[in-house]
Amino acid sequence: EQLPKQVFRGELLRHNFLVKTKYGSYTPPRLPLMIAAMVHTREFEDDEIVYQEGDSSANVFLVTSGFFAHCGRGNTEDLVAYQLVGPRSFFGEHECIHPHMDRQSTTVCKKDGTALLLHKSDLWSLGDDFPQFVQLLKCISWRKEYFRCIRSASLKSDRSLEAMAIDTISKQIRALRRRKRKRKQVQAQNEAAAMEGKSNGSKTPVEQSPEEEAPDPPAVPARGSGSMMSSA
């Protein structure tokens, strides 16, 4: 069985919550069906606070439209956005994976947004049937939290949402260019090795090294944090 494309206008099947947690290129057929039965849609208005730092965690938010932002306070009492979350992204999973962790940031809807909400009790129940899915989600969650903390630490109160968006896009473009250059280098090495192999009667292609990953994040101080949800 497969999840009908009409369910949530096909947004769940294309969402990074499923795409980035595949077992390689495989998604268990029952997983999207179960998630579809668990989530419900919620709409948010501009500048509506989704949750505040220190609140109890209850839901994971799978963004389908609009933009949300993690916010903090700089040198003033005003909330300042320091990380954007757009369509097909998700947030709020880090605290939900941990049974007794309160919200580590304040998140605000910046542009009329819609999200699919998955309650943390349902997330835990998915771990019983799909332990690999939950384990992959944990890894993604720690990586996201690591970079969120870095951005939060460098928060500047005079930084506008537009400036932050330009900076984020520029970084992504530079990272994409680096990956393209790396692929070209590896391709050239493989071609050179193949030519040398033909002349020697053997073929010894160069293996592509994995892309650089962020270092394992250090333990992040968490208000009201408890033990991580155990993986099967």
Phi, psi and chi 1 to 4 in degrees:
 res  aa     phi    psi   chi1   chi2   chi3   chi4
   1 GLU       -  149.8  -69.6 -176.8   56.3      -
   2 GLN  -132.0  152.2  -66.9 -175.1   -9.0      -
   3 LEU   -69.1  123.0 -176.7   66.3      -      -
   4 PRO   -56.8  139.0  -23.5   33.6      -      -
   5 LYS   -65.7  -19.6  -67.1 -176.5  178.3 -179.8
   6 GLN   -73.6  -21.1  -67.9   80.1    5.0      -
   7 VAL   -67.6  123.7  177.0      -      -      -
   8 PHE    53.5   33.2  -61.0  116.1      -      -
   9 ARG    55.5   27.8  -59.8 -174.9  -60.0  -83.1
  10 GLY    77.9    3.5      -      -      -      -
  11 GLU   -69.6  -30.4  -68.0  168.0  -16.5      -
  12 LEU   -69.9  -41.3 -178.5   57.3      -      -
  13 LEU   -64.2  -31.6  -73.8  174.3      -      -
  14 ARG   -91.9   -4.1  -60.5 -170.6  -58.8  -91.3
  15 HIS   -73.8  145.1 -157.1  -78.6      -      -
  16 ASN   -64.0  -20.1  -76.0  -24.7      -      -
  17 PHE   -60.0  -31.2 -170.2   71.8      -      -
  18 LEU   -97.8  -40.6  -75.0  173.7      -      -
  19 VAL   -63.2  -43.9  174.0      -      -      -
  20 LYS   -81.9   -6.8  -70.8 -174.1  175.8  -64.8
  21 THR  -113.7   23.7   51.1      -      -      -
  22 LYS   -69.5  150.7  -72.8 -177.3  177.4 -179.7
  23 TYR   -82.3   84.5  -49.3  162.0      -      -
  24 GLY    75.4 -110.5      -      -      -      -
  25 SER  -115.0   15.6   59.7      -      -      -
  26 TYR  -113.3  134.0  172.5   70.9      -      -
  27 THR  -120.2  122.6  -62.0      -      -      -
  28 PRO   -56.3  130.4  -22.9   33.1      -      -
  29 PRO   -56.5  -33.0  -23.6   33.5      -      -
  30 ARG   -74.7  -22.2  -76.6 -163.2  -51.5  125.6
  31 LEU   -61.3  -54.8  179.1   58.2      -      -
  32 PRO   -63.1  -31.5   18.4  -29.8      -      -
  33 LEU   -64.5  -43.3  -72.7  170.2      -      -
  34 MET   -67.7  -41.8  -69.2 -179.8   64.5      -
  35 ILE   -64.7  -40.1  -66.6  177.6      -      -
  36 ALA   -60.4  -34.9      -      -      -      -
  37 ALA   -76.4  -18.0      -      -      -      -
  38 MET   -94.7  -30.3  -66.7  172.2  174.5      -
  39 VAL   -86.0  159.6  -62.4      -      -      -
  40 HIS  -139.8  156.4   65.5  -83.5      -      -
  41 THR   -89.3  139.7  -57.2      -      -      -
  42 ARG  -136.1  133.8  167.0   80.0 -171.5  -82.9
  43 GLU  -103.5  143.9  -65.1 -178.5   -7.9      -
  44 PHE  -125.2  147.9  -63.0   87.8      -      -
  45 GLU   -95.5  166.4  -61.5  178.5   -8.3      -
  46 ASP   -57.0  134.7  -72.2   -0.6      -      -
  47 ASP    65.6   14.1  -62.4  -37.9      -      -
  48 GLU   -77.4  130.8  179.5  179.4  -10.3      -
  49 ILE   -78.8  121.0  -64.8  177.7      -      -
  50 VAL   -76.1  -48.8 -178.6      -      -      -
  51 TYR  -159.7  161.0   54.1   72.8      -      -
  52 GLN  -114.8  155.4  -61.0 -169.9   62.8      -
  53 GLU   -56.1  131.0 -177.3  178.2   -5.7      -
  54 GLY    97.2  -13.6      -      -      -      -
  55 ASP   -67.8  156.3  -73.0   -9.5      -      -
  56 SER   -70.2  143.2  -62.4      -      -      -
  57 SER   -88.0  140.8   56.8      -      -      -
  58 ALA  -136.4  -35.6      -      -      -      -
  59 ASN  -134.2  153.9  -65.0  -68.1      -      -
  60 VAL   -97.8  140.1 -178.5      -      -      -
  61 PHE  -112.0  117.0  -62.1   80.4      -      -
  62 LEU  -102.1  102.8  -76.6   60.2      -      -
  63 VAL   -72.4  129.3 -178.0      -      -      -
  64 THR  -111.8  -22.9   55.8      -      -      -
  65 SER  -158.3  160.8   66.5      -      -      -
  66 GLY    79.6 -172.6      -      -      -      -
  67 PHE  -135.4  140.8  -71.9   90.8      -      -
  68 PHE  -121.0  163.7  -62.4   78.5      -      -
  69 ALA  -146.5  137.7      -      -      -      -
  70 HIS   -77.7  131.7  -65.5  -55.7      -      -
  71 CYS  -125.8  154.8  -58.9      -      -      -
  72 GLY  -146.6 -179.9      -      -      -      -
  73 ARG  -109.5  126.2  -58.3 -173.0 -171.3  -81.1
  74 GLY   -88.1 -124.3      -      -      -      -
  75 ASN   -82.6   -5.0  -61.5  -32.7      -      -
  76 THR  -120.2  179.3   67.9      -      -      -
  77 GLU   -86.3   -3.9  -69.5  -59.5  -47.4      -
  78 ASP   -76.9  142.9  -63.8  -30.4      -      -
  79 LEU   -74.0  132.6  -79.4  174.6      -      -
  80 VAL  -122.7  129.6  179.7      -      -      -
  81 ALA   -74.2  135.4      -      -      -      -
  82 TYR  -128.6   -5.6   60.2   84.2      -      -
  83 GLN  -154.4  126.6 -174.6  175.5   30.9      -
  84 LEU   -91.9  149.3  -70.6  173.6      -      -
  85 VAL  -130.4  117.3 -176.5      -      -      -
  86 GLY  -110.8 -171.5      -      -      -      -
  87 PRO   -55.9  143.0  -26.3   35.9      -      -
  88 ARG    72.9    0.5  -66.1 -178.5   60.8 -172.6
  89 SER   -96.0  171.4  -61.9      -      -      -
  90 PHE  -142.8  157.5   55.4   94.7      -      -
  91 PHE  -150.2  166.1   63.8   91.5      -      -
  92 GLY    88.3   -3.0      -      -      -      -
  93 GLU   -75.4  -27.7   80.3  -72.0  -13.7      -
  94 HIS   -60.4  -47.9 -175.1   70.1      -      -
  95 GLU   -72.2  -29.4  -61.2   91.1  -18.2      -
  96 CYS   -73.5  -28.1  -71.9      -      -      -
  97 ILE   -67.7  -29.9  -71.0  175.9      -      -
  98 HIS   -96.6  124.2  -57.4   74.7      -      -
  99 PRO   -57.3  -34.3  -23.6   33.5      -      -
 100 HIS  -124.7   30.0  -54.1  -66.0      -      -
 101 MET   -97.2  128.6 -179.8  179.7  -75.5      -
 102 ASP   -81.4  168.5  -65.9  -26.4      -      -
 103 ARG   -61.3  133.5  -68.0  -61.0 -173.8 -172.2
 104 GLN   -94.7   -4.7  -58.2  -61.8  -64.7      -
 105 SER  -151.7  168.1   65.6      -      -      -
 106 THR  -101.0  130.5  -63.5      -      -      -
 107 THR  -121.8  133.3  -57.2      -      -      -
 108 VAL  -127.7  143.2  177.5      -      -      -
 109 CYS   -79.9  121.7  176.9      -      -      -
 110 LYS   -95.5  -26.1  -75.7  -62.6 -177.9  179.9
 111 LYS  -144.4  133.8  178.4  177.2  174.3   55.8
 112 ASP   -26.2  111.5  -74.0  -16.5      -      -
 113 GLY  -121.8  155.3      -      -      -      -
 114 THR  -130.6  139.8  -55.2      -      -      -
 115 ALA  -143.1  152.1      -      -      -      -
 116 LEU   -93.2  127.0  -57.7  176.5      -      -
 117 LEU  -101.5  127.5  -86.4   58.9      -      -
 118 LEU  -116.4  117.2  175.0   66.6      -      -
 119 HIS   -68.5  146.8 -164.2  -90.7      -      -
 120 LYS   -65.3  -29.1   64.4  179.7  179.4 -178.7
 121 SER   -65.7  -34.8   61.4      -      -      -
 122 ASP   -70.9  -35.8  -67.5  -35.8      -      -
 123 LEU   -62.3  -43.5  176.3   62.8      -      -
 124 TRP   -63.1  -39.1  -64.3  -14.1      -      -
 125 SER   -66.2  -29.2   67.3      -      -      -
 126 LEU   -64.3  -28.4  -70.7  173.4      -      -
 127 GLY   -65.7  -24.3      -      -      -      -
 128 ASP   -70.4  -39.7  -63.6  -27.5      -      -
 129 ASP   -92.6  -28.6  -66.6  -35.0      -      -
 130 PHE  -132.2   69.6  -51.3  100.4      -      -
 131 PRO   -61.2  -33.4   20.3  -32.1      -      -
 132 GLN   -65.9  -38.1  -72.7  178.6  -65.5      -
 133 PHE   -60.5  -46.5  166.3   77.5      -      -
 134 VAL   -66.9  -37.3  173.8      -      -      -
 135 GLN   -65.5  -41.7 -171.1   58.7   42.9      -
 136 LEU   -64.1  -39.5  -74.7  169.3      -      -
 137 LEU   -63.9  -37.6 -173.4   61.8      -      -
 138 LYS   -59.8  -46.6  -77.3 -178.2 -176.2  179.0
 139 CYS   -61.8  -45.3  -64.6      -      -      -
 140 ILE   -62.5  -41.0  -65.7  171.0      -      -
 141 SER   -62.6  -45.2  168.9      -      -      -
 142 TRP   -64.3  -39.9  -85.5  111.7      -      -
 143 ARG   -63.7  -45.7  179.3  178.8  171.3   81.5
 144 LYS   -62.3  -42.4  -72.8  171.0   57.8 -179.2
 145 GLU   -66.3  -35.8 -177.5   65.4    7.6      -
 146 TYR   -58.9  -49.0  173.2   74.6      -      -
 147 PHE   -73.5  -31.0  -74.3  108.5      -      -
 148 ARG   -62.8  -41.8 -172.9 -161.3   66.1   77.3
 149 CYS   -64.8  -37.4  -71.1      -      -      -
 150 ILE   -63.6  -45.4  -69.6  176.4      -      -
 151 ARG   -66.6  -36.9  -67.0 -174.2  177.7   99.9
 152 SER   -65.3  -38.4  175.6      -      -      -
 153 ALA   -67.0  -27.9      -      -      -      -
 154 SER   -99.2   22.8   60.0      -      -      -
 155 LEU   -62.2  133.8 -178.6   65.2      -      -
 156 LYS  -121.3  128.7  -63.0  179.1 -178.7  179.2
 157 SER   -69.8  -20.7   60.4      -      -      -
 158 ASP   -96.1   13.3   57.9  -12.0      -      -
 159 ARG   -90.9  121.0 -164.8  179.9 -170.6 -162.7
 160 SER   -81.6  163.0   67.3      -      -      -
 161 LEU   -61.6  -38.7 -175.1   65.4      -      -
 162 GLU   -65.4  -42.1  -69.7   77.4   10.9      -
 163 ALA   -64.5  -39.4      -      -      -      -
 164 MET   -65.2  -39.9 -178.2 -173.3   64.7      -
 165 ALA   -64.5  -42.8      -      -      -      -
 166 ILE   -62.8  -42.7  -68.1  171.6      -      -
 167 ASP   -64.0  -43.0 -178.7   54.6      -      -
 168 THR   -64.4  -44.6  -60.1      -      -      -
 169 ILE   -63.8  -41.0  -67.4  170.6      -      -
 170 SER   -61.7  -41.6  -61.6      -      -      -
 171 LYS   -64.7  -39.8  -72.0  179.4  178.9  177.2
 172 GLN   -66.7  -38.3  -67.6  -63.2  -34.2      -
 173 ILE   -64.9  -43.8  -68.4  174.5      -      -
 174 ARG   -63.0  -40.1  -71.1 -165.2  -64.9  -90.8
 175 ALA   -64.9  -39.8      -      -      -      -
 176 LEU   -64.0  -41.1  178.7   60.8      -      -
 177 ARG   -64.8  -38.6  -73.2  174.1  177.0  170.6
 178 ARG   -63.4  -41.5  -74.9 -164.6  -61.2  -91.3
 179 ARG   -64.8  -38.6  -71.2 -165.7  -66.9  -90.5
 180 LYS   -65.0  -43.0  -75.8 -176.3  176.5  180.0
 181 ARG   -62.5  -39.9  -74.4 -163.9  -61.5  -91.6
 182 LYS   -63.6  -43.2 -179.0   63.7  176.2  178.3
 183 ARG   -62.9  -39.9  -76.4 -164.2  -65.7  -92.3
 184 LYS   -64.8  -39.4  -72.7 -178.8  178.6  178.9
 185 GLN   -63.2  -45.1  -69.4  172.0    0.6      -
 186 VAL   -64.5  -41.0  171.2      -      -      -
 187 GLN   -62.1  -41.7 -176.1  178.3    3.5      -
 188 ALA   -65.4  -39.0      -      -      -      -
 189 GLN   -65.8  -40.4  -69.5  173.7   -8.7      -
 190 ASN   -64.7  -40.8  -79.2  -24.4      -      -
 191 GLU   -65.3  -40.9  -70.5  175.1   -6.6      -
 192 ALA   -65.2  -40.4      -      -      -      -
 193 ALA   -67.0  -37.0      -      -      -      -
 194 ALA   -66.0  -41.1      -      -      -      -
 195 MET   -64.0  -41.4  -66.7  -64.6  -66.4      -
 196 GLU   -66.7  -37.2 -177.0  179.7   -7.3      -
 197 GLY   -65.0  -38.5      -      -      -      -
 198 LYS   -63.2  -40.5  -74.5 -179.0  179.7  179.4
 199 SER   -70.5  -27.9   61.6      -      -      -
 200 ASN   -96.6   -4.3  -63.5  -25.9      -      -
 201 GLY    82.4   13.9      -      -      -      -
 202 SER  -142.2  163.7   61.5      -      -      -
 203 LYS  -126.3  117.9 -174.2  176.8 -179.4 -179.2
 204 THR  -128.9   77.6   54.7      -      -      -
 205 PRO   -65.4  150.9   25.5  -34.4      -      -
 206 VAL   -82.1  129.8  177.3      -      -      -
 207 GLU   -77.9  140.8  -67.7 -174.8    0.9      -
 208 GLN   -78.3  128.3 -178.5  172.6    0.0      -
 209 SER   -77.1  147.5   58.5      -      -      -
 210 PRO   -63.8  151.1   24.6  -34.3      -      -
 211 GLU   -65.6  152.4  -65.6  179.7    5.5      -
 212 GLU   -63.4  135.2  -71.0 -173.6    4.1      -
 213 GLU  -112.1  159.0  -64.6  -71.1  -16.7      -
 214 ALA   -67.2  148.9      -      -      -      -
 215 PRO   -64.0  156.6   22.8  -32.4      -      -
 216 ASP   -55.5  127.3  -70.2  -22.8      -      -
 217 PRO   -66.6  141.7   23.3  -32.3      -      -
 218 PRO   -69.6  165.5   27.0  -34.6      -      -
 219 ALA   -61.5  126.9      -      -      -      -
 220 VAL   -94.5  123.3  179.7      -      -      -
 221 PRO   -58.2  128.1  -19.9   31.0      -      -
 222 ALA  -127.2  131.7      -      -      -      -
 223 ARG   -72.9  124.7 -177.2 -173.8  -48.5  179.5
 224 GLY    66.1   25.9      -      -      -      -
 225 SER   -77.6  148.6   60.6      -      -      -
 226 GLY  -124.5 -162.6      -      -      -      -
 227 SER   -75.6  153.5   58.3      -      -      -
 228 MET   -70.5  152.8  -69.8 -176.6   66.0      -
 229 MET   -62.8  127.7  179.9  172.5   58.2      -
 230 SER   -67.9  140.7   58.8      -      -      -
 231 SER   -98.4  144.0   59.1      -      -      -
 232 ALA   -74.9      -      -      -      -      -
